[in-house]
Amino acid sequence: MKTIVRNIGNGDAAIEKTLDHMIRLARRDARTPDVKTLAKRLASKCTDGDASYKEYCKVQAAFDWVVDNISYKFDHQHVVDWIDVKNPNTTEFLIAPKHQLGVLVGDCDDMSMMLASLLGAMGFSVKYKVIAWRGQEYTHVYVEVLMPNADGEYRWIPMDPVAGKNGFGWEKAPVIRKYHVDVF
């Protein structure tokens, strides 16, 4: 796995730079053969029901795959397995989705990138949502996907794989600050 170390600073500016990298990696890897193949395999199981149910089934399949296959670990618990950093407790480490398929471990940003890549490969509109819920600093990211409801109207559905199976349609509350950015 290729490793690039960048000093991106602190605070909101660093969050924006991290999100830029996350967007770039998710978009790039949604086009890679391994991610496209997995997305196609997951989507192929969704053959029953009307069009909106099939869309729901695809989104649920991608979400369930991430929850079932990627083990959550804070960066400082696994980053030292790949690179030598001076302070792993303050290092942000992004695992690109194409590599995530091999390591199957990561934190909220890694799980969100994998989910965004799968959903992007399936053709869905996706956003990252970054939140501050324990203070003023942004500390968590998850995915929102645009899906039709039973009436055919579209709405953004939150999907937080860190929360496990309960994270589909669920959002952490209360949120002090939030920030959305389009991925696909």
ChimeraX attribute file (.defattr): number of C-alpha atoms within 10 A of each C-alpha:
attribute: neighborCount
match mode: 1-to-1
recipient: residues
	/A:1	11
	/A:2	7
	/A:3	10
	/A:4	8
	/A:5	10
	/A:6	9
	/A:7	8
	/A:8	13
	/A:9	10
	/A:10	10
	/A:11	11
	/A:12	11
	/A:13	11
	/A:14	14
	/A:15	19
	/A:16	15
	/A:17	14
	/A:18	17
	/A:19	22
	/A:20	13
	/A:21	15
	/A:22	24
	/A:23	21
	/A:24	14
	/A:25	21
	/A:26	26
	/A:27	20
	/A:28	14
	/A:29	24
	/A:30	27
	/A:31	16
	/A:32	14
	/A:33	11
	/A:34	15
	/A:35	23
	/A:36	20
	/A:37	15
	/A:38	17
	/A:39	25
	/A:40	15
	/A:41	14
	/A:42	20
	/A:43	21
	/A:44	13
	/A:45	12
	/A:46	18
	/A:47	13
	/A:48	9
	/A:49	10
	/A:50	9
	/A:51	14
	/A:52	16
	/A:53	17
	/A:54	17
	/A:55	20
	/A:56	14
	/A:57	20
	/A:58	24
	/A:59	26
	/A:60	18
	/A:61	21
	/A:62	23
	/A:63	26
	/A:64	18
	/A:65	18
	/A:66	22
	/A:67	21
	/A:68	13
	/A:69	14
	/A:70	20
	/A:71	14
	/A:72	20
	/A:73	15
	/A:74	14
	/A:75	22
	/A:76	17
	/A:77	13
	/A:78	16
	/A:79	20
	/A:80	15
	/A:81	8
	/A:82	10
	/A:83	13
	/A:84	9
	/A:85	13
	/A:86	9
	/A:87	9
	/A:88	16
	/A:89	13
	/A:90	11
	/A:91	16
	/A:92	19
	/A:93	22
	/A:94	22
	/A:95	25
	/A:96	23
	/A:97	29
	/A:98	23
	/A:99	15
	/A:100	21
	/A:101	17
	/A:102	9
	/A:103	14
	/A:104	18
	/A:105	18
	/A:106	24
	/A:107	24
	/A:108	22
	/A:109	25
	/A:110	26
	/A:111	31
	/A:112	28
	/A:113	32
	/A:114	33
	/A:115	31
	/A:116	33
	/A:117	32
	/A:118	33
	/A:119	28
	/A:120	23
	/A:121	22
	/A:122	20
	/A:123	12
	/A:124	19
	/A:125	16
	/A:126	23
	/A:127	23
	/A:128	25
	/A:129	20
	/A:130	22
	/A:131	24
	/A:132	19
	/A:133	17
	/A:134	14
	/A:135	11
	/A:136	13
	/A:137	15
	/A:138	19
	/A:139	13
	/A:140	18
	/A:141	25
	/A:142	26
	/A:143	30
	/A:144	25
	/A:145	24
	/A:146	16
	/A:147	20
	/A:148	17
	/A:149	13
	/A:150	11
	/A:151	7
	/A:152	10
	/A:153	10
	/A:154	13
	/A:155	12
	/A:156	15
	/A:157	18
	/A:158	21
	/A:159	27
	/A:160	27
	/A:161	27
	/A:162	23
	/A:163	16
	/A:164	15
	/A:165	17
	/A:166	13
	/A:167	18
	/A:168	19
	/A:169	13
	/A:170	14
	/A:171	16
	/A:172	13
	/A:173	10
	/A:174	10
	/A:175	15
	/A:176	13
	/A:177	14
	/A:178	15
	/A:179	14
	/A:180	15
	/A:181	16
	/A:182	13
	/A:183	24
	/A:184	19
